Amino acid sequence: MQRREWLRYATATLAASAIGERTSRAADRVAKEAAPFRVHPWQRHEKNPVLPPGGGPFDVGCCMNPFVVVQGDEYLLYYAGADKSGGRRICLATCPIDDVTNWKRRGPLFDRGGKGSFDETWCVLPCVHKFGNRWHMYYSGRSADKGAGLQGFRGIGLAVSDDLLNWKRLQDEPVLLGDGFPDFSGNKGIAGGGPIVELPQTDGRTRYRMYYTLATGTPSKDLLIDQAKHSVIAESDDGLTWTNRRVVLGPRLDAKYENAATIALNPWKTATGWRAVYAGIGTQFGAYSICEAESDDGLIWRRGKPGENLALAPTGKGWESKMTEYPHVVREGNKLRLFYCGNGYGTTGIGTAVAEPIS
């Protein structure tokens, strides 16, 4: 074969191969979208809630917003505890991985902000991730703004630690605000609820993507207006300056359990893409329920038909009879462990469930 003919042949073969790969990927996407959406068969713990309120004066009112870090053979559970006046602070409880009912409560990790601050009344929704040799904890603050509704949550703050036990607020001002979205001009409302994932770059650097919640609701008797929230992302190279903000998941009117809000999108990588749990608010329950989604890239999410992605609905007559919310997932051996809250935004405590992973 002449060199020129060989080059034409090789080029044509490579082009055909590339077209074949694209066609195959497109066919896979079409097949995924056509197939019924599958959710994990979560098995609730028989002793739920495993962390009820009342371990001390710091969490007598609620235990909410679980975020778990695995350290050796221990779970470090960061959560928001409410004192008797309703003020909330980030607290820590630890337990052996093989006994999620045996918690040691260590109390609050730092105090709220001063008068007029973005976190004057509440510090909630912890998100913990390591940057270099230092741990960052992002938390949502609630101001004392009267009548503000969701717009009173006007900043995500930052505390730092060298050992995951001793924490110090890095600054008094938020590191992330509820602005930067053209479709929601003038918005202030912002809350956490999601994790940070690492995106390795071709030059060896690491890009960090935070999943969090844009709270766009304003006080109203209409649930769809009052509780409007969207799952969003921002990215950073250092954990301090956050850019590239975008909405990745929002309410859908034809799914009555999530027609008002989607929050706390918690994604994880699988062998074929991404899976996630999150909480939706809708008119079906009048409050939160836990749902699932899947994605090829962690940005564009599929939820199936209405009803297919409802994974952990309120149930029974007890602690989770009215709502399930604030999900957080960690890997435990060959299973996934879910931590979540029940009625009253954590007033009945934190429970757990396990499931075999869906690839």
C-alpha positions in Angstrom: 0.0 0.0 0.0 1.3 3.4 -0.9 2.0 5.8 1.9 -0.6 8.3 0.7 -3.2 5.6 0.4 -2.3 4.3 3.9 -2.7 7.8 5.4 -6.1 8.1 3.7 -7.1 4.7 5.0 -5.8 5.4 8.6 -7.6 8.8 8.7 -10.8 7.3 7.5 -10.6 4.5 10.0 -9.9 6.9 12.9 -12.8 9.1 11.8 -15.1 6.1 11.6 -14.0 4.9 15.0 -14.7 8.4 16.5 -18.1 8.5 14.9 -18.8 5.0 16.2 -17.8 6.0 19.8 -20.0 9.1 19.6 -22.9 7.1 18.2 -22.4 4.5 21.0 -22.4 7.2 23.7 -25.4 8.8 22.3 -27.2 5.5 22.1 -26.3 4.8 25.8 -27.7 8.2 26.8 -30.9 7.6 24.9 -31.2 4.1 26.5 -30.6 5.6 30.0 -33.2 8.3 29.5 -35.7 5.8 28.1 -35.3 3.2 31.0 -37.2 3.7 34.3 -35.1 5.6 36.8 -33.8 3.5 39.6 -33.3 4.6 43.2 -31.2 2.9 45.9 -33.2 0.5 48.1 -32.3 2.3 51.3 -32.7 0.3 54.5 -33.5 2.5 57.5 -31.7 1.7 60.8 -34.0 0.0 63.3 -32.9 2.4 66.1 -33.5 5.7 64.2 -33.0 8.4 65.1 -29.5 7.4 66.1 -28.7 11.0 67.2 -31.7 12.5 68.8 -31.7 16.0 70.4 -30.9 16.4 74.1 -27.3 15.3 74.4 -26.5 18.6 76.1 -27.8 22.2 76.3 -26.1 22.9 72.9 -28.5 20.5 71.0 -31.6 20.3 73.2 -33.7 21.8 70.4 -32.5 19.9 67.4 -29.8 18.0 65.6 -29.8 18.9 62.0 -27.6 19.0 58.8 -25.4 15.9 59.2 -22.1 16.0 57.4 -19.8 13.0 58.1 -16.0 12.7 57.7 -14.4 9.3 57.9 -11.2 9.2 60.0 -9.7 5.7 60.5 -12.3 3.6 62.2 -14.4 6.5 63.3 -17.2 8.7 62.0 -16.9 12.4 62.7 -20.4 13.8 62.4 -20.7 17.6 62.1 -24.2 18.9 62.6 -26.1 22.0 63.8 -27.4 21.9 67.3 -30.1 24.2 68.7 -30.0 25.5 72.3 -33.1 26.3 74.3 -33.4 29.8 72.9 -33.3 28.4 69.3 -29.8 29.6 68.5 -27.8 27.2 66.4 -24.1 26.3 66.3 -22.0 23.7 64.5 -21.4 20.8 66.8 -19.4 17.5 66.6 -20.3 13.9 67.6 -18.1 10.9 67.0 -18.7 7.1 66.9 -17.1 3.9 65.8 -17.9 3.0 62.2 -19.2 -0.4 63.3 -21.7 1.1 65.8 -23.6 4.1 64.6 -25.7 4.3 67.7 -22.7 4.9 70.1 -22.1 8.6 69.7 -19.9 10.8 71.9 -21.0 14.4 71.7 -18.3 17.0 71.8 -20.4 20.1 71.7 -20.1 23.4 69.7 -16.9 24.1 67.8 -17.1 27.9 67.6 -19.6 30.6 68.3 -21.9 32.6 66.1 -21.2 36.1 64.8 -21.9 39.4 66.6 -24.8 41.8 66.4 -25.7 42.6 62.8 -23.6 39.8 61.3 -24.7 37.4 58.6 -24.5 34.5 61.2 -25.9 36.4 64.3 -28.6 33.8 65.1 -27.6 30.5 63.3 -24.5 28.7 62.1 -25.8 25.6 60.2 -25.2 23.3 57.3 -21.5 22.3 57.7 -19.4 21.2 54.7 -15.9 19.9 55.5 -13.1 19.4 53.0 -9.3 19.4 53.1 -7.2 22.0 51.2 -3.6 21.1 51.4 -2.7 20.5 55.1 -5.7 22.4 56.5 -9.3 21.5 56.8 -12.0 24.0 55.7 -15.5 24.0 57.2 -18.1 26.1 55.2 -21.2 26.9 57.1 -24.4 28.8 56.4 -25.3 31.8 58.6 -28.7 33.2 59.4 -28.9 36.9 60.2 -31.4 38.6 62.6 -33.1 40.3 59.7 -36.8 40.4 60.6 -39.3 39.2 58.0 -36.7 38.2 55.5 -37.6 34.6 55.2 -35.0 32.7 53.1 -33.3 36.0 52.3 -32.1 36.1 55.9 -29.6 33.4 55.0 -27.2 35.8 53.4 -23.8 34.2 53.5 -21.6 31.1 53.8 -18.7 31.5 56.2 -15.5 29.6 56.7 -13.7 28.1 59.7 -10.4 26.2 59.6 -8.7 23.4 61.5 -5.5 21.4 61.6 -7.0 18.3 63.3 -10.8 18.3 62.6 -11.4 18.8 66.3 -10.3 22.4 67.0 -11.8 25.0 64.7 -11.4 28.8 64.3 -13.4 31.2 62.2 -11.2 32.5 59.5 -13.0 35.8 59.1 -16.2 37.6 60.1 -17.5 38.1 56.6 -18.9 35.4 54.3 -16.7 33.8 51.6 -19.7 33.2 49.4 -22.9 35.2 48.8 -26.2 34.5 47.2 -25.4 36.6 44.1 -23.8 36.0 40.8 -26.9 34.4 39.0 -28.3 36.6 36.2 -31.8 34.9 36.5 -32.0 35.9 40.2 -30.8 39.5 40.3 -30.6 41.0 43.7 -30.9 37.7 45.5 -29.2 37.3 48.9 -30.4 33.9 50.1 -27.8 31.2 50.2 -27.3 27.9 52.1 -24.9 25.0 52.0 -26.0 21.3 52.3 -23.7 19.8 49.7 -20.1 18.6 49.6 -17.0 19.6 47.7 -15.6 17.4 44.9 -12.1 17.6 43.4 -11.5 18.0 39.7 -7.9 17.2 38.7 -6.6 19.5 35.9 -4.3 18.7 33.1 -1.5 20.9 34.5 -1.5 19.0 37.8 -3.6 21.5 39.8 -6.9 20.6 41.6 -10.1 22.5 40.9 -12.7 22.4 43.7 -16.4 22.3 43.0 -18.8 23.1 45.8 -22.4 22.0 45.6 -24.7 24.3 47.6 -28.2 25.9 47.6 -29.4 29.2 46.1 -32.4 30.3 48.2 -34.5 32.5 46.0 -37.8 32.4 48.0 -39.4 35.4 49.6 -42.1 35.4 52.4 -45.4 34.2 51.0 -48.4 32.0 51.8 -47.7 30.2 48.5 -45.2 27.4 49.2 -43.8 27.6 45.6 -42.8 31.2 46.3 -41.9 31.0 50.0 -39.6 28.0 49.7 -38.1 28.4 46.3 -34.6 27.0 46.2 -32.2 25.7 43.5 -29.1 23.4 43.6 -26.1 25.2 42.3 -22.3 25.0 42.1 -19.3 27.3 42.3 -15.6 26.5 41.7 -12.4 27.5 43.3 -8.6 26.9 43.1 -7.9 27.8 46.7 -11.2 27.4 48.7 -11.4 31.2 49.3 -12.4 32.7 45.9 -15.4 31.0 44.2 -16.4 31.6 40.6 -18.1 29.9 37.7 -21.5 29.7 39.5 -24.3 27.9 37.8 -27.6 26.3 38.5 -27.5 22.5 38.0 -30.8 21.3 39.4 -34.1 23.0 40.2 -37.8 22.4 41.0 -40.0 20.7 38.5 -43.7 21.6 38.5 -44.9 18.1 37.3 -43.3 16.4 40.4 -45.4 17.4 43.3 -42.8 16.4 45.9 -40.2 18.7 44.4 -42.2 21.5 42.7 -40.9 24.2 45.2 -37.3 23.5 45.9 -34.3 21.2 45.4 -31.5 21.5 48.1 -28.4 19.7 49.4 -27.4 17.9 46.2 -24.8 15.3 47.4 -23.1 13.7 44.4 -20.5 10.9 44.2 -18.6 9.2 41.4 -19.6 5.8 40.1 -18.0 3.5 37.5 -20.1 5.0 34.8 -20.8 8.6 35.9 -22.3 10.3 38.9 -25.2 9.6 41.3 -26.6 12.0 43.9 -29.2 12.3 46.7 -30.9 15.6 47.5 -34.0 16.9 49.2 -37.0 18.4 47.5 -39.9 20.5 48.8 -43.3 20.2 47.2 -47.0 20.4 47.7 -47.4 16.6 48.0 -45.9 16.5 51.5 -45.8 20.3 52.2 -42.2 19.8 53.3 -39.0 17.9 52.4 -38.5 14.4 51.0 -35.3 12.7 49.8 -34.8 12.2 46.1 -32.1 10.9 43.7 -30.6 11.9 40.4 -27.9 10.7 38.0 -25.4 12.4 35.7 -22.7 11.8 33.1 -20.6 14.9 34.2 -21.9 16.0 37.7 -23.6 19.1 36.1 -26.5 17.9 34.0 -28.8 15.7 36.0 -31.5 13.1 35.1 -34.4 12.3 37.4 -36.7 10.1 35.4 -40.4 10.6 35.3 -42.3 12.2 38.2 -42.4 9.7 41.0 -39.5 7.5 39.8 -36.7 9.4 41.8 -38.5 9.7 45.1 -36.1 7.6 47.3 -36.9 8.2 51.0 -40.3 9.7 51.6 -41.8 10.6 55.0 -43.2 7.4 56.6 -44.9 6.0 59.6 -46.2 7.9 62.7 -42.9 8.7 64.3 -39.8 10.8 63.9 -39.9 11.0 60.1 -43.6 10.9 59.5 -43.7 14.5 58.1 -40.4 15.1 56.3 -37.0 13.6 55.4 -34.2 16.0 54.6 -30.5 17.1 54.6 -29.1 13.9 53.2 -25.4 13.1 53.3 -23.8 9.9 51.9 -20.5 8.2 52.7 -19.0 4.9 51.6 -19.0 2.1 54.2 -17.2 -0.9 52.9 -19.1 -2.1 49.8 -22.2 -0.2 50.8 -23.4 3.4 51.0 -24.4 5.0 54.3 -27.0 7.8 54.3 -27.4 10.2 57.2 -30.5 12.4 57.2 -33.0 14.3 59.3 -36.6 13.8 60.2 -39.5 16.0 61.3 -39.2 19.7 62.1 -35.8 20.3 60.3 -34.0 18.1 62.8 -36.2 18.6 65.9 -36.5 14.8 66.0 -32.8 14.2 65.3 -30.6 12.4 62.8 -31.2 9.0 61.3 -29.3 6.7 59.0 -29.9 4.1 56.3 -27.7 1.8 54.1 -27.9 0.5 50.5 -26.0 -1.4 47.9 -24.6 1.1 45.3 -26.1 1.5 41.9 -23.3 1.7 39.3 
